[in-house]
C-alpha cells in the first residue's frame, strides 16, 4: 500500500500545486491553498493501521544507513537520540561538508536510477513569487543547507541491499570527489 505522505505528494502534484504559501506571517504574492480531498482522507484512514509497521521498517533502514555511513568524515548524519521524541523516521537528510559533494552524489545516484532529494533547495526566499524581496538578507546557514543537504531514499519497502548500494555510491563519490 502507498503511504499517506506519498499519496498526498502525488495528489498535490496532480492538482498542480506549485507553491504552498508560508505561514510565517510573510506576505506572499502566490498562495496555493492545498486542501485534502475526501478521497485522500479516506486513504489516510485506511492506511492508519499500517502506520506503526511502516515507522518500524523505516527505523531499521535509518539505523542501517547510520551504521554504513558512520565512518565517513565528510558528512554529518542525522541524530535520532532524544528519548523524549517519538520519531517517525520520515527523512534521512545528510549534510555534505565538502563543497560540491552533494551535487556529485546526487548526480551519481541519478545515474544509477536512485532518486534522492536536494533538501531546502532552492531556498524559499529565492522562490520566483518573492522576486528578490529578500536579497539584502544574509542567509549564510540557509544557503549552506540548501547547497549541501541531500535526503536519501527512505520508505518502508526499501531493501537493505539497496541501502548498501546507495551507501557504496556515496563512499565512492567521497573517494573520487
Secondary structure by P-SEA (a helix, b strand, c coil): cccaaaaaaaaaaaaccccccccccccccbbbbbbbcaaaaaaaaaaccaaaaaaaaaaaaaaaaaaaacccccbbbbbccccccccccccbbbbbcccaaaaaaaaaaaaacbbbbbccccccccccccccccccccaaaaaaaaaccccccccccccaaaaaaaaaaaaaaaaac
